[in-house]
Amino acid sequence: MPNVMIRRKPDGNLQFYVAKQDMEETVATVEKDTAEEWGGTVELTDGSKWYIDPISPPPVFPTTLRFKRG
């Protein structure tokens, strides 16, 4: 379960960064992205999927979270 840094880019999209893999991608979709919770399956623009248990209340970005490969 790698630590993933997520930040909001100037264009409003979320940037997903895994330091140990030197992987940086834009988040394409988030399964649960509401005012009450954030998380579930996260799909990146390269097609890879990652998972985090939904967080309530949603995190404030930038933040570092632990994800599983989906």
C-alpha positions as CSV (number, residue, x, y, z in Angstrom):
1,M,0.0,0.0,0.0
2,P,2.0,3.0,-1.2
3,N,1.7,6.5,0.1
4,V,0.2,8.7,-2.6
5,M,0.4,12.5,-2.7
6,I,-2.7,14.1,-4.2
7,R,-2.9,17.8,-5.0
8,R,-5.1,20.0,-7.1
9,K,-3.6,21.3,-10.3
10,P,-4.2,24.9,-11.5
11,D,-6.7,23.5,-14.0
12,G,-8.8,22.0,-11.2
13,N,-7.9,18.4,-11.8
14,L,-6.3,16.2,-9.2
15,Q,-2.7,15.1,-9.6
16,F,-1.8,11.6,-8.3
17,Y,1.9,11.0,-7.4
18,V,3.6,7.9,-6.1
19,A,7.2,8.8,-5.1
20,K,8.7,5.3,-4.8
21,Q,7.5,4.5,-8.4
22,D,8.2,8.0,-9.7
23,M,4.7,7.9,-11.2
24,E,2.6,11.0,-11.8
25,E,-0.8,10.9,-13.4
26,T,-4.0,12.9,-13.5
27,V,-7.1,11.5,-11.8
28,A,-9.8,10.7,-14.4
29,T,-12.6,9.5,-12.1
30,V,-13.3,9.0,-8.4
31,E,-16.0,6.5,-7.4
32,K,-17.3,8.7,-4.5
33,D,-16.7,12.4,-4.8
34,T,-19.3,14.2,-2.7
35,A,-19.5,16.8,0.1
36,E,-20.0,13.9,2.5
37,E,-17.2,11.4,1.4
38,W,-14.4,10.9,-1.0
39,G,-12.7,7.7,-2.2
40,G,-13.4,4.2,-3.5
41,T,-12.0,3.3,-6.8
42,V,-9.8,6.0,-8.4
43,E,-9.1,5.7,-12.1
44,L,-6.1,7.5,-13.6
45,T,-5.7,8.9,-17.1
46,D,-3.3,6.0,-18.0
47,G,-6.1,3.5,-17.2
48,S,-4.7,2.2,-14.0
49,K,-7.1,1.8,-11.0
50,W,-6.3,2.4,-7.3
51,Y,-8.5,2.0,-4.2
52,I,-8.9,3.8,-0.9
53,D,-11.7,3.2,1.6
54,P,-14.0,6.2,1.4
55,I,-13.0,9.1,3.7
56,S,-15.6,11.2,5.5
57,P,-15.4,14.1,5.6
58,P,-13.4,14.5,2.3
59,P,-9.7,15.4,2.6
60,V,-8.4,18.8,2.0
61,F,-5.8,18.8,-0.9
62,P,-2.8,18.6,-1.0
63,T,-2.7,15.5,1.2
64,T,-0.9,12.1,1.4
65,L,-3.0,8.9,1.6
66,R,-2.4,5.2,1.5
67,F,-3.9,3.5,-1.6
68,K,-4.1,-0.1,-2.8
69,R,-3.8,-1.1,-6.4
70,G,-7.3,-1.7,-7.8
